[in-house]
């Protein structure tokens, strides 16, 4: 039998992440003491009040049916969380939708609102799920460059009017991945005005909302006046509460957008395991202190690694939020060349910036997913490799 693939599969070729994983395994088999800072998967466990809630619920016989959607209790917990943290009012029935993690939502979202050939404004560099969702919808991406001289915020004023008039959707992500930048109120106000002018739907990916430093709390897009008229916000429990494997998140905001997404989701899956929803509720209700402590852990990692690398001559600016470092590669290297140089000589794995879009060339993304002692070994290994 001859197996043929759909035309869409041309958009899903082996990624740099697969190449790096294979190369890393080869190095490990050769005996190299690899330290992996390439994948943004939390290395820490959820707090005990979350795991206790999960373990209690899984023993209950009535928790194993289809959930179909978010429970009323889950939706109310999200609504209360937004009121408490951002002074945002959300209708728990019409303006909140359960997701199987934000990846689920990000990949499916463009399919609901864009037709083949429609334009989607997307950050460059940006999280790889954005490209996957755009490809699934058959839409056309228009890259909004994130550059250092603009504080890694997209410059909406340079988007040609003919492009803006064709755009159906704009994706924003602050704090971001791979660029851990923060957007201020003024930027979000300009984004709302831009979206209203050109009738563009806005999706704000808020997956790293609780990971910030020195009290620089990220702004919720939904807290901006008029934001719910044209947009929604998507968040996750993966990074904020170390629940990556449980696959749970939510979409919140404009009720028509939320209900349209619900129409698609009701045809794709049967919801999230009820005990996981219970654990997520506990996270929202009791997680403030844990998040505060988690921020201290990531800040210590950030400071240890950046200060150590800066002492070696690699100039890196400390990010105000997120779990990544976005670092310019030393002169004379491309992103890929420097990535493989680090693996071969220092046994450290990072991700080349071009994996996230063309403007990512010249940078690498470093994930803060190892403890301080491991990060000190990274600094020593890079120093001994004499790369910088």
Secondary structure, DSSP 8 states (H G I E B T S, - for coil): ------GGGGG----HHHHHHHHHHHHHHTT---EE-SS----S---HHHHHHHHHHHT-GGG-S---S--HHHHHHHHHHHHHHH-----TTTSEEEESSHHHHHHHHHHHH--TT-EEEEEES--HHHHHHHHHHT-EEEEEE--GGGTT---GGGS-HHHHHHEEEEEEESS-SSS-----HHHHHHHHHHHHHHT-EEEEE-TTTT-BSTT-----GGGSTTHHHHEEEEEESTTTSS-GGG--EEEEE-HHHHHHHHHHHTTT-----HHHHHHHHHHHHH-HHHHHHHHHHHHHHHHHHHHHHHHTT------SBSSEEEEE--TT--HHHHHHHIIIII-EE-EEGGGG-GGGTTEEEEE--S-HHHHHHHHHHHHHHT--
